[in-house]
Amino acid sequence: NPQVIHKETTGFPVTAEQRVILRCLQPPPLPPPE
């Protein structure tokens, strides 16, 4: 897929699908209670 190569050349070694998996495995940290 030329899109994957284009993403790698633009500086994105991780594909969109892998990003979604990383987001599911590593949810954003909750903000500290005030």
N, C-alpha and C positions, 0 to 999 in steps of 0.2 A: 504494500500500500504506500503510495507516494506521500500520503498525509503523515504517516508515522515517521518517514524519513525527514519530512519537512519539520516536524516537531522536534526531532533529535537535533537537526542542524540549527534550530532556533534556540537551543539551549534547554530543551525539556527531555531529559533522558527517560523520564517516567511517562508512560502513556496515560491517557485520560481514564481508561478502565482501571489501571493500577492505582491512580489517584483516588478513585471512588473506593477501592478496596482499602487503601490506607486510611481514608476518612472513616470507614466503618470500623476498622480495627482500632484506630486512634481518634476517638471523639475529641472535640476541642475542650480544653480545661475550663471548668466553671470559674466565673469571676469571684474573687475573694469577697466574703460578706463585709459590708461596711459597719 
